[in-house]
Amino acid sequence: MLSFILLVFTACSTKPECKNFEKNYSLIKVTDTFELFNFLNLVIAKNSKCIDALLARGDLHFSKNNLKRAIEDYNIVLQNDKNNIYALYQLGVLYQVDEKLDSSLIYLNQALSRKRNGDIIIDNKVISKKLMLPSDKYDILSSEIIYQMGISYYHKREMSNALASFDYCLRDEYKLGSSHLYRGAIFYESSKPDSACIAFRLAGLNGSEFASEYLSKFCK
């Protein structure tokens, strides 16, 4: 259910080879993996602290299922910027894919903690651009982080935590179809078939392509 997209970031340094990163990187065809890696390796060789290039290379490794190299790049980013929400989030998703769910939740929780101001979670991406700091371009919506936490909790069989995560997403009107679908699975596995079927129907009404399959299988 997860998809990975190569993200193009804005400039991260005053050095020329990093300053024009977004423009130059966007000129390369996204299907030309060899050239993408060549370009990223060259940029990083010239400026080992170019966060934009490190994140892009980590994403590229991740998309090619080279998890070890992706981890290395995201960790280099965190060595330079310990509060980089995107790197923390990507590590959380990566470890989820690698079925290392405790590590996944550690990084996802760290990403979410960087967005807290007391009891308030701040999504900088929805703030006016005039008020955004340069580092805010690396923000990830809180609902996306909590959604991924729900998936990790679900596969850890921590159903109460998973349900709380997907409930949060529904309150925030985030990924309604898949959040309802996960809730239905949680209810079914918790011996609440009636609640499960209601959730599966809601999943279908909110666009889940898997809802009909679950309804036909579990809701005769």
Protein Blocks (a to p, Z undefined) as FASTA:
>chain_A
ZZcdddddddfbfbfklmmmmmmmmmpcfklmmlmmmmmmmmmmmmmmlmklmmmmmmmm
mmnopaklmmmmmmmmmmmommlmklmmmmmmmmmmnopaklmmmmmmmmmmmmpghjac
cdfklgcfklpcfklmmpccfklmmmmmmmmmmmnopaklmmmmmmmmmmnopakllmmm
mmmmmmmmnopaklmmmmmmmmmmnopaklmmmmmmmmZZ
